């Protein structure tokens, strides 16, 4: 509402945005507190204070802390899924080394741009439904990476089996933990860390043992 609308509003009807918070505003506050304290140490009181609101308002909007956490982590998982999907689609026609670079940097860039979101998503305290939401997100990313690994192995005369999913899970796990670690080290350059992770992944792919891949794939189909 502009200045004219504010002047024409009846006296006594003016309320701050904190008095009538939106779900998004409350979820922003929840994300910040959950990221700082983890699920176990976060309290509804601290979240309400961060939002400039009250505990009854939080309960009215979301129910208990578990429900608020599920709502917050669902929103953050959807945001990261959209982020990496957009990056992966843009890299679909690039050579493998450039694809790996895009895939790795997508996570590092997200962690840098949205640190609270990333910390919350990779909080080891997440349990129950929240853990399942995070697992679904990681599975989505892993499957997308596995598709590219299958293509890479096929181009190198190897018929991929479970080894593709295993390699993808290892790559996503390594990059996720590396990005999380980078957030905790103030003086560590995230771009340099991402480049390092990219070269680490490429070195691993370029030095795969075909015999060991065959062993893994045979054992997975027996």
Helices and strands as residue ranges (DSSP letters): H 3-8, G 17-20, H 23-41, H 44-51, H 55-62, H 65-90, H 96-113, H 115-121, H 128-155, H 162-184, H 190-206, H 210-221
